């Protein structure tokens, strides 16, 4: 851990959240890597105030900055958000708190650079600037430390599978990608071949996975060594991520592609029909890094390769801490005591 990260650890933070799980995964991942004591501030602008986001003001009814609002002094030392419905809260906080709070926006809500102290965007996004940082993958909760902790315990159902163990992460249709019968047939054939090669399968659908896609994969892998999450029990995804020897991930999900790349293990990308220039840039960058390869058609063997793990949350946290410490030094501001007087 860097000296800057040690200085930041234990300080106060606010996550301004619109309640979307994917957004919360990113903001929590960064603040967990910073080891902050943070509070999640839920917001849900509606009507004209939602329509004006992220460029308009916060609704006066929220009484931002007063004790009648959840947003009031003492201001936190760090605030982070992602999504257009939260960005104008960061803008208002920055106006009131000034240099007392270091403000961070994840993704690119297409607002002015002065809206926040720092922006993070994925490398395949075109935004650049003096207060913009990039990484190949999005931040998430699977830091290097968390993966080490997860690997310390091997669940019995995973231990019972033959090796190599391949985690299969299922996505779903988006504006860019279509799960056609032909695409599903390619995926099913690859999974059956993996089983023939002696692999154990660890399969988990996501929130976007349609029931018919899950059912198709279930039928395609019937009778082979597998774990198939039913969506009812505790999600085994963290354990799958920690103990897989290789991955098959959906091209339609930046998060489900990026998280396995934190492991340093081989990641095959299953591409449904379609795509977009932004997704193409993302996948090409991961291929250049050596993290991913396109799932072959036909699939005939499980290859192995290695690469430097992409731990984006750790990298983003380190840069936030470095810039925050540098700003305080330039201002000649004494370092305030951390939570608990540490």
C-alpha positions as CSV (number, residue, x, y, z in Angstrom):
1,X,0.0,0.0,0.0
2,X,1.3,3.4,-0.9
3,X,1.8,6.2,1.6
4,X,-1.0,8.2,0.1
5,X,-3.4,5.2,0.5
6,X,-2.4,4.9,4.1
7,X,-3.1,8.6,4.6
8,X,-6.6,8.3,3.1
9,X,-7.6,5.1,4.9
10,X,-10.4,5.5,7.4
11,X,-11.5,8.9,6.3
12,X,-15.2,9.9,5.6
13,X,-16.9,9.4,2.2
14,X,-20.3,9.6,0.6
15,X,-21.5,7.5,-2.2
16,X,-24.3,9.2,-4.1
17,X,-26.3,6.3,-5.5
18,X,-29.2,6.0,-7.9
19,X,-29.8,2.5,-6.5
20,X,-28.6,0.6,-9.6
21,X,-26.7,-2.4,-8.6
22,X,-24.1,-2.1,-11.4
23,X,-23.4,1.5,-10.5
24,X,-23.1,0.6,-6.8
25,X,-20.6,-2.1,-7.6
26,X,-18.3,0.4,-9.2
27,X,-18.5,3.1,-6.5
28,X,-18.2,0.7,-3.6
29,X,-15.3,-1.1,-5.3
30,X,-13.3,2.2,-5.4
31,X,-14.2,3.3,-1.9
32,X,-13.5,-0.2,-0.5
33,X,-10.1,0.0,-2.2
34,X,-9.5,3.4,-0.5
35,X,-10.6,1.8,2.8
36,X,-12.9,4.7,3.6
37,X,-15.7,4.9,6.2
38,X,-18.5,5.7,3.8
39,X,-22.3,6.3,3.8
40,X,-24.5,5.5,0.8
41,X,-26.8,8.4,0.0
42,X,-29.7,7.2,-2.1
43,X,-31.3,9.7,-4.5
44,X,-34.2,9.4,-6.9
45,X,-34.9,12.6,-8.8
46,X,-38.2,12.5,-10.5
47,X,-40.2,14.5,-13.1
48,X,-38.6,17.6,-14.5
49,X,-35.6,17.2,-12.2
50,X,-34.8,13.8,-13.6
51,X,-35.3,15.1,-17.1
52,X,-32.8,17.9,-16.5
53,X,-30.2,15.5,-15.2
54,X,-27.2,15.7,-15.3
55,X,-27.1,19.3,-16.4
56,X,-29.8,20.9,-14.3
57,X,-30.0,21.8,-10.6
58,X,-31.0,19.7,-7.6
59,X,-34.6,20.1,-6.8
60,X,-35.1,22.9,-4.2
61,X,-37.5,20.6,-2.4
62,X,-34.4,18.6,-1.3
63,X,-33.1,21.6,0.7
64,X,-29.5,20.5,-0.2
65,X,-27.0,21.8,2.4
66,X,-29.5,22.2,5.2
67,X,-30.2,19.9,8.2
68,X,-33.5,19.1,6.6
69,X,-31.5,17.2,3.9
70,X,-29.3,14.1,4.0
71,X,-26.7,16.3,2.4
72,X,-25.5,18.8,5.0
73,X,-22.3,19.6,6.9
74,X,-19.9,18.3,8.1
75,X,-19.0,17.6,4.5
76,X,-17.1,14.3,3.8
77,X,-13.6,14.3,2.6
78,X,-14.5,12.2,-0.5
79,X,-17.7,11.8,-2.6
80,X,-18.2,9.6,-5.6
81,X,-21.1,8.9,-8.0
82,X,-21.9,7.3,-11.3
83,X,-24.9,7.9,-13.6
84,X,-26.6,10.9,-14.9
85,X,-29.2,11.0,-12.1
86,X,-26.5,11.6,-9.5
87,X,-24.1,13.9,-11.2
88,X,-25.9,17.2,-10.4
89,X,-25.7,16.3,-6.7
90,X,-21.9,16.2,-7.0
91,X,-22.0,19.6,-8.8
92,X,-24.0,21.1,-5.9
93,X,-21.9,19.5,-3.3
94,X,-18.7,20.9,-4.9
95,X,-20.3,24.4,-4.9
96,X,-21.0,24.3,-1.2
97,X,-18.1,22.2,0.2
98,X,-15.4,23.7,-2.0
99,X,-12.0,22.2,-1.4
100,X,-13.2,20.4,1.8
101,X,-14.5,17.5,-0.3
102,X,-12.7,15.7,-3.2
103,X,-15.3,14.8,-5.8
104,X,-15.1,11.9,-8.2
105,X,-17.4,11.0,-11.1
106,X,-17.2,7.5,-12.7
107,X,-18.1,7.0,-16.3
108,X,-18.8,9.9,-18.7
109,X,-22.0,11.8,-18.1
110,X,-20.9,14.4,-20.6
111,X,-20.7,17.3,-18.2
112,X,-18.1,20.1,-17.9
113,X,-14.6,19.2,-16.5
114,X,-15.2,21.6,-13.6
115,X,-18.2,19.5,-12.4
116,X,-15.8,17.3,-10.3
117,X,-12.2,17.1,-9.2
118,X,-11.7,13.8,-11.0
119,X,-13.4,11.7,-13.7
120,X,-12.7,8.1,-14.4
121,X,-13.7,6.6,-17.8
122,X,-12.9,3.3,-19.3
123,X,-10.1,3.4,-21.8
124,X,-12.4,2.7,-24.7
125,X,-14.3,5.9,-23.9
126,X,-13.0,8.9,-25.9
127,X,-13.1,11.5,-23.0
128,X,-9.6,12.7,-22.0
129,X,-8.4,15.7,-19.9
130,X,-6.1,16.8,-17.1
131,X,-8.6,15.6,-14.5
132,X,-9.6,12.4,-16.4
133,X,-8.0,9.0,-15.6
134,X,-8.6,5.7,-17.5
135,X,-8.2,2.0,-17.0
136,X,-8.9,-0.9,-19.3
137,X,-11.7,-2.3,-17.1
138,X,-14.4,-0.9,-14.8
139,X,-13.9,-0.8,-11.1
140,X,-15.6,-3.5,-9.0
141,X,-15.5,-5.1,-5.6
142,X,-13.0,-7.9,-6.5
143,X,-9.8,-6.2,-5.4
144,X,-6.6,-8.2,-5.1
145,X,-7.1,-8.4,-1.3
146,X,-10.7,-9.7,-1.7
147,X,-9.6,-12.4,-4.2
148,X,-6.9,-13.6,-1.8
149,X,-9.5,-13.9,1.0
150,X,-12.0,-15.8,-1.2
151,X,-9.3,-18.2,-2.3
152,X,-8.6,-19.1,1.3
153,X,-11.7,-21.2,1.4
154,X,-12.8,-23.8,-1.2
155,X,-16.5,-24.6,-1.1
156,X,-17.2,-28.3,-1.1
157,X,-19.5,-28.2,-4.2
158,X,-16.7,-26.5,-6.2
159,X,-14.1,-28.9,-4.8
160,X,-16.2,-31.8,-6.1
161,X,-16.0,-30.7,-9.7
162,X,-13.3,-32.0,-12.0
163,X,-10.5,-29.7,-13.0
164,X,-10.0,-27.6,-14.9
165,X,-13.0,-25.6,-13.6
166,X,-14.5,-23.1,-16.0
167,X,-16.8,-20.4,-14.9
168,X,-19.5,-19.6,-17.4
169,X,-21.1,-16.1,-16.9
170,X,-24.3,-15.6,-18.8
171,X,-25.4,-12.2,-20.1
172,X,-28.5,-11.2,-22.1
173,X,-29.8,-9.2,-25.0
174,X,-28.9,-5.5,-25.2
175,X,-29.3,-2.7,-27.7
176,X,-26.0,-3.8,-29.2
177,X,-26.2,-7.6,-28.9
178,X,-28.8,-10.2,-29.9
179,X,-29.0,-13.8,-28.5
180,X,-30.2,-15.5,-31.7
181,X,-30.7,-19.2,-32.0
182,X,-27.5,-19.5,-34.0
183,X,-25.5,-17.6,-31.3
184,X,-26.9,-19.9,-28.5
185,X,-26.1,-22.9,-30.6
186,X,-22.4,-21.8,-30.7
187,X,-22.4,-21.4,-27.0
188,X,-24.1,-24.7,-26.3
189,X,-21.6,-26.6,-28.5
190,X,-18.6,-25.0,-26.8
191,X,-19.9,-25.9,-23.3
192,X,-20.6,-29.5,-24.4
193,X,-17.1,-29.7,-25.8
194,X,-15.6,-28.4,-22.6
195,X,-17.3,-31.2,-20.7
196,X,-16.0,-33.8,-23.2
197,X,-12.5,-32.4,-22.5
198,X,-13.0,-33.1,-18.8
199,X,-13.8,-29.6,-17.5
200,X,-16.2,-28.9,-14.6
201,X,-18.6,-26.1,-15.4
202,X,-19.6,-23.3,-12.9
203,X,-22.5,-21.5,-14.6
204,X,-24.3,-18.4,-13.3
205,X,-26.9,-16.2,-15.0
206,X,-27.0,-12.5,-14.4
207,X,-30.0,-10.2,-13.7
208,X,-30.3,-9.6,-17.5
209,X,-30.3,-13.2,-18.5
210,X,-33.7,-14.2,-19.9
211,X,-35.2,-17.4,-18.6
212,X,-35.1,-19.0,-22.0
213,X,-31.3,-18.5,-22.2
214,X,-30.8,-20.0,-18.8
215,X,-33.0,-22.9,-19.8
216,X,-31.1,-23.4,-23.0
217,X,-27.8,-23.6,-21.2
218,X,-29.2,-25.9,-18.6
219,X,-30.4,-28.3,-21.3
220,X,-27.1,-28.0,-23.3
221,X,-25.1,-29.0,-20.2
222,X,-27.5,-31.6,-18.7
223,X,-25.7,-34.7,-17.4
224,X,-22.2,-33.1,-17.3
225,X,-20.3,-32.1,-14.2
226,X,-21.6,-28.6,-13.4
227,X,-22.9,-26.2,-10.9
228,X,-25.8,-24.1,-12.3
229,X,-27.0,-21.3,-10.0
230,X,-30.8,-21.4,-9.7
231,X,-31.1,-17.7,-8.8
232,X,-32.7,-18.6,-5.4
233,X,-29.8,-19.6,-3.2
234,X,-26.8,-17.4,-2.2
235,X,-25.1,-16.2,-5.4
236,X,-21.9,-18.4,-5.8
237,X,-20.4,-15.8,-8.3
238,X,-17.6,-14.6,-5.9
239,X,-16.5,-18.2,-5.2
240,X,-16.7,-19.0,-9.0
241,X,-14.5,-16.0,-9.7
242,X,-11.9,-16.9,-7.1
243,X,-11.6,-20.6,-7.9
244,X,-12.1,-20.8,-11.7
245,X,-9.2,-22.0,-13.9
246,X,-10.7,-20.2,-16.9
247,X,-13.8,-18.2,-17.8
248,X,-16.4,-17.8,-20.6
249,X,-17.9,-14.3,-20.4
250,X,-20.5,-12.5,-22.5
251,X,-19.3,-9.8,-24.9
252,X,-22.4,-7.7,-24.0
253,X,-21.3,-7.0,-20.4
254,X,-18.3,-4.8,-19.6
255,X,-18.5,-5.7,-15.9
256,X,-18.7,-9.5,-16.4
257,X,-15.8,-9.3,-18.9
258,X,-13.7,-7.0,-16.7
259,X,-14.1,-8.7,-13.3
260,X,-12.6,-12.1,-14.3
261,X,-9.6,-10.1,-15.8
262,X,-8.7,-9.3,-12.2
263,X,-7.7,-13.0,-11.7
264,X,-5.0,-13.3,-14.3
265,X,-6.7,-16.4,-15.6
266,X,-7.7,-17.1,-19.3
267,X,-10.9,-15.3,-20.3
268,X,-12.8,-16.4,-23.4
269,X,-15.4,-13.9,-24.7
270,X,-18.6,-15.3,-26.2
271,X,-19.9,-12.8,-28.7
272,X,-23.6,-13.0,-29.6
273,X,-24.8,-11.4,-32.8
274,X,-24.1,-7.6,-33.1
275,X,-21.8,-5.2,-31.3
276,X,-20.9,-1.6,-31.5
277,X,-17.7,0.5,-32.0
278,X,-17.4,1.2,-28.2
279,X,-17.7,-2.5,-27.4
280,X,-15.2,-3.3,-30.1
281,X,-12.6,-0.9,-28.7
282,X,-13.1,-2.4,-25.3
283,X,-12.6,-6.0,-26.4
284,X,-9.7,-5.2,-28.7
285,X,-7.9,-3.4,-25.8
286,X,-8.3,-6.5,-23.5
287,X,-7.1,-8.7,-26.3
288,X,-4.0,-6.5,-26.7
289,X,-3.3,-6.8,-23.0
290,X,-3.4,-10.6,-23.4
291,X,-6.4,-11.1,-21.0
292,X,-9.1,-12.3,-23.4
293,X,-9.6,-14.2,-26.5
294,X,-12.7,-14.7,-28.7
295,X,-14.4,-18.0,-28.0
296,X,-13.5,-20.1,-31.1
297,X,-16.2,-21.6,-33.3
298,X,-15.9,-24.5,-33.4
299,X,-14.3,-24.8,-29.9
300,X,-11.9,-27.8,-29.8
301,X,-9.5,-27.3,-26.9
302,X,-9.1,-25.3,-23.7
303,X,-6.0,-23.1,-24.0
304,X,-4.1,-21.6,-21.1
305,X,-2.4,-18.2,-20.9
306,X,-1.5,-15.6,-18.4
307,X,-1.3,-11.8,-18.1
308,X,-0.9,-9.1,-15.5
309,X,-4.2,-9.0,-13.6
310,X,-6.4,-5.9,-14.2
311,X,-7.3,-4.6,-10.7
312,X,-8.9,-1.4,-11.7
313,X,-10.4,-0.5,-8.4
314,X,-7.0,-0.6,-6.8
315,X,-5.5,1.5,-9.6
316,X,-8.2,4.1,-9.4
317,X,-8.1,4.3,-5.6
318,X,-4.3,4.8,-5.7
319,X,-4.6,7.7,-8.2
320,X,-7.5,9.4,-6.1
321,X,-5.3,9.1,-3.0
322,X,-2.3,10.5,-4.8
323,X,-4.1,13.5,-6.1
324,X,-5.9,14.2,-2.9
325,X,-2.7,14.2,-0.9
326,X,-1.0,16.4,-3.5
327,X,-3.8,18.9,-3.4
328,X,-3.7,19.2,0.4
329,X,0.1,19.7,0.3
330,X,-0.2,22.4,-2.3
331,X,-2.9,24.2,-0.1
332,X,-0.7,23.7,3.0
333,X,-3.7,22.1,4.7
334,X,-2.9,20.0,7.8
335,X,-4.1,16.4,7.5
336,X,-7.3,16.0,9.5
337,X,-7.6,13.1,12.0
338,X,-9.1,10.0,10.5
339,X,-12.2,8.3,11.8
340,X,-11.6,6.8,15.2
341,X,-8.6,9.1,15.7
342,X,-6.2,6.8,13.8
